Amino acid sequence: MGCKTNDELLNLVTEAKKVTSYGHVADYIPALSKADRDDLSVAVYHVDNTCTYAGNVEKLFTLQSISKVLALALVLKDYGKDYVFTKVGMEPTGDPFNSIVKLETINPSKPLNPMINAGALAVTSMIVGKSNEEKFERLLQFIQQLTNNQAIHYCEEVARSEFETSWLNRALCYFMKQHGIIEGSVEELMDIYTKQCSIKMHSLDLAKIGAVFALDGIHPETEEKIISKDIARICKTFMTTCGMYNASGEFAIKIGIPAKSGVSGGIMGVSPYQFGIGIFGPALDEKGNSISGIRLLELLSEKYELSIF
Ligand SMILES: NC(=O)CC[C@H](N)C(=O)O
């Protein structure tokens, strides 16, 4: 088992930072454009409860699309896979994460997978609760359990910023509502979805969630079984096939671990039975993945032979 000292990680971070200048901070959600594009931090949370890190690992960032895996785990717990997969598919798309094109061309308008926006919106619409507040509270509590950190909350500024500008996501919702994939108020769904994407944490907490997946759903600190082995397996499979959007194939070849990215620049990685990885590097490549974060994972995977394939 490698990657046990902070110095090892710092060397890799220094090397990975060299590509930062080729990336750009996301600005289609206006509040995200305030990020410092030179940031790069990484935390590795080992299943034996030790942690190594480099960079400013206490800096908070919003989960964005990383939250899609966590919302999926929650609805799979609530409903079981048979029902969930009547509303969302299991296939990679090859299209950008916010694309609408396949919703129209594929019958019966079921989003292809839960890692693209359409699929994630369908998943979030399934969260159980009597009111919008209760639904979001359940998701938040689940994420607090995964991090073993009751202080986890969401960033109101980022949530509001996305809510006020999310026209394409609304379009995806109305399309799916027309075809019976989602029900109820689109504005209420957008309210939960934008709060979900704005849940904030630092790389250490994100690495810890990765470690829960690395241990098939068991929390390394509390030893609590938070999700079943089967749900952990399904989530890791989606991370492997669709987690890096339409760069997932290349990522599987070059790095070869289950991972999920978000447009804030976060990446959660999983090295099964070894550790979880939390990365924050807001400069993104053209597909919307952290450019230095991917470079760092490439260096880590080569050095410690992390590929699962
Ligand atoms: N790729 C992402 O991280 C997308 C999440 C973002 N909140 C959106 O829906 O556009």
The ligand as a MOL file (V3000), in Angstrom:
LIG
                    3D

  0  0  0     0  0            999 V3000
M  V30 BEGIN CTAB
M  V30 COUNTS 10 9 0 0 0
M  V30 BEGIN ATOM
M  V30 1 N -20.7090 19.0110 -14.3090 0
M  V30 2 C -21.2160 19.5070 -13.2100 0
M  V30 3 O -20.5820 19.5570 -12.1530 0
M  V30 4 C -22.5820 20.0700 -13.3940 0
M  V30 5 C -23.2650 20.4530 -12.1090 0
M  V30 6 C -23.9500 21.7730 -12.2080 0
M  V30 7 N -24.5870 22.0770 -10.9760 0
M  V30 8 C -24.9430 21.7630 -13.3570 0
M  V30 9 O -25.9940 21.2180 -13.2500 0
M  V30 10 O -24.6850 22.3110 -14.4010 0
M  V30 END ATOM
M  V30 BEGIN BOND
M  V30 1 1 1 2
M  V30 2 2 2 3
M  V30 3 1 2 4
M  V30 4 1 4 5
M  V30 5 1 5 6
M  V30 6 1 6 7
M  V30 7 1 6 8
M  V30 8 2 8 9
M  V30 9 1 8 10
M  V30 END BOND
M  V30 END CTAB
M  END
